[in-house]
Every structure is written in structure tokens, then in C-alpha cells.
Amino acid sequence: MVVSPEFALQKPEFYQSKKILLTSPILHIGSSVSRLNPFEYVQTDRKVYIPNQEALAKGLLAQGGRFLNEYIQLIEERQDITKLLKQAFGSEWWNATDTNNNPIFPKEAISQKLASERITDLRPMIRNGMGQLFIPGSSIKGAIRTAIAYHLLKHADRYQVPSSKRVSEIEKTLRQKLGQLNQHQQKFVDDELFMDSLFSEFILTYQDRKFSGKGPNTDFLRAVKITDTEPLLENKIKTKKGQEIPINLPVVAEVIVSSRFPDYLAKYKASLYVEMVRNVQTEFTISLDTEMLSWFKHKQGMKLPFNNLDELLQICQEFTQEQWDYEHDYWQAIKNNPKASGKNLDFNYIREFYEPEKCSYSLRLGWGSGMNGTTVGLCLDDELRQDIRDTCGIKAPGFEAPKSRRTVMSNNGEIKFVPGWAKFKSL
């Protein structure tokens, strides 16, 4: 006998999943290699090329042993290889292939050059196994974890956060410990102070068995899964007005590191050259196992901060708004400096970016997010945050923490972009 659909028992929904459209004006997620040596990339006036090293070696060998030997010598001397490429492959060396017809300069490793000056110490972006740019799910989840920690500390009464893990006690302990920690201990002090308790001090009950302890097994974010994004492949899309605009445009840009003088006049610190992606548009999936979430009970009675994906995404939005407000106030106070060590530090575009009161972004990701985006520092007293920076980072006594900022220049030399702000839209 077959039960008709209208009389069949409905299976409870224990799993929520959302496909998210992620967009961003510009961002960079660092790779395992922090900087590329001069022989690991090639630059022209308009583009930057990162060769497939194996294909390059094969191609040079096929052109004659002397080319490969010269290449090895240039590597040892950490020299530019452009002249060698022209000799071996001709004036259009970027189209060269190896003996197996593999491109020496894959399309996925060619970026538009926004920087007007010669690039030094190029910082590459992370790539997947196919050599394509992408955003790891772990980067998104890490930012979400920080947002949740901030939310729990800010609303400690609502969630019955243990008294020993509240902001006042964290600040008290930090004041006692600062200056007594070695470099290794500094790196993990937040885990000991509050992160372990907020995320891992749970008893997990599964099939009438109880598991406890600290670690990944009792971390309630086990119930949340986030996929890597789709590859950031360069493309064009049409706007509602029929205009074509590029998306996922790989660029190598000059990033300005700036701070301020005591009178708030902008101060130039350094230029960095970074592989980034402009007009990011990609997708990822976030899933929540609500049944698994119900297995977790905090040892000291703390309530879980979310029960569904909408609540989780709202937590991210709240944290992002806090960062936005702080950045708005910072940039309002900074004065332009057109004569800063040869750089025109005109931040009018940045102030305009932060002009709206309501933040339209859902999270800040990756490089450039700074101390406020990667820690719960905005929960802490301003002076204590400065002390933490002076102890664990680069000292800047008497200045707010963080003191410096990173902004991105356009190809005409104007400071126009702020890295890392991302919007989420459910599909």
C-alpha cells in the first residue's frame, strides 16, 4: 500500500542551506607565499604575468640549453627575466608555450597593472589547484567566527556569557598579562581568554553519548559549513541599462599604507604592490545543520547566539556596521596631505565611500581588514587596545589602534578603493 502524499508524514527539516552571491569592489586573500621574487613574475607597462615555472623551464630548454642556464643564473641573482624571455620567445613572449603546448603564462595568472611605478615585492593572491583565483570558505568562516565572538561579548547578558569571559574580566586579565607574554603566547592569548570558552566549552550529546573537552569536536561552529567560492574568472556582465562591465578583474595595484601626524595630517608610510581582484562577483554556499547545533550545551549555561542562517548573517551585519562606523570617524578626522613624501595623500574618495550611515556590506574579508576586522578589539577600551598594539605589534604610543590604514590607488594615481568589503545576497 502506498500512502498518498497529502497523508504522508513530513520529515523534519534539520538542514538549512543558502547559496550566496558575494560581491566586492576590491579584495585580496593572501597565499602561502607572502611575496614573489623578481624572477617569479614579469611586468610590462600594462600587465603583470606570473609564469608556470615548469612550463617556462621546458620552453627555455627547447629553445636551447643556454637559455635555461641563463635563467638559472638569473634566479640565483634574483634578477628580472624580461630580456631573457624576449631573446628566447620573441617580442610576444607572453604567448609562448612549452613542448606540450601548455601556455607558459596561463590566462589565470595575468593581471592588469594599475600601478604607475615599477612593481617590487609583489604579494600574490591565493589560487586553487587549477591556478584560479578564489576565496576559501575558511577565510569566510574565520571572519564569521570573529563576528560571533564580538556579538557574544557585546550582548553578554542576553546570552548568559560566563562572568569570567565578559569584557570587563577580559580587560582586567589583559592588563595584568601584557608585557609578560612571549611572542608565541601573544598569538594564542585570545583563545585562552575567551575564544575557547565561547566556542568549544560545550558538552556534545549524540545518540545518548556525551562528549566534552576543548577542541574541534566540541566547537559549535561544526554545525556550519561554508564552501570555497566559485573561481574568480574574468568576465563581463550586462547592467540593466545594457552596459557591459568587467567582473573578477585581476589587477596588481599599488596599496598605500598611511597613518597620521599628531595634528591629524595624513602621513605616508609605504607602498605595497598586491595582486587583487576588482569588481568581484562569485558564489558560495553556507549550510547549517540545525540538528547538530541542538547537540551542543555550554558547560556554564551560555546560550547559542543563533538558531538559523538568517540570524547568523544578521550577526555578521552587526559586526560590519561597527567596523564601518569606526572607519567613518577615522577618515573624517584625517586631513589630506598633498606633499607627503612625494605622494598626494588625497582621501576624498575614501571619505565619500564611508559617507552613508548604514553599511551596505555584510562582512569584511581578507587582507586590509586590519585589527578591527580580525579581532574583537572594538569591544575593548580604547587605551587597552593601544596597549595591545604596542605590545604585540608595531609600537605607536599616544595614537589610536590601529593607527595605519591601507587604501588602493587607481591607474591614474588617485586613492580610490578600500579592500575587503563584501556584500552577501541570498540566491
Secondary structure, DSSP 8 states (H G I E B T S, - for coil): ----GGGS------EEEEEEEEEEEEE--B-S-S---GGG-EE-SSEEE---HHHHHHHHHHH-HHHHHHHHHHHHTT---HHHHHHHH-TTGGG-B-TTS-BSS-GGGEEEE--SS---SEE-B-B-TTS-B---HHHHHHHHHHHHHHHHHHTHHHHT--GGGSHHHHHHHHHHHTTT--HHHHHHHHIIIIIHHHHH-EEEEETTEEE-SSSGGG-GGGGEEE--------EEEE-TTS-EEEESEEEEEEEEEEEE-TT-BEEEEEEEEEEEEEEEEEEEEEEEEHHHHHTEEETT----S-SSHHHHHHHHHHHHHHHHHHHHHHHHH-B-EEEETTEEE--HHHHHHT--SS---SEE-STT-HHHHHSSGGGS-HHHHHHHHHHHS---TTS-SS--EEEEE-TTS-EEE-TTEEEEEE-
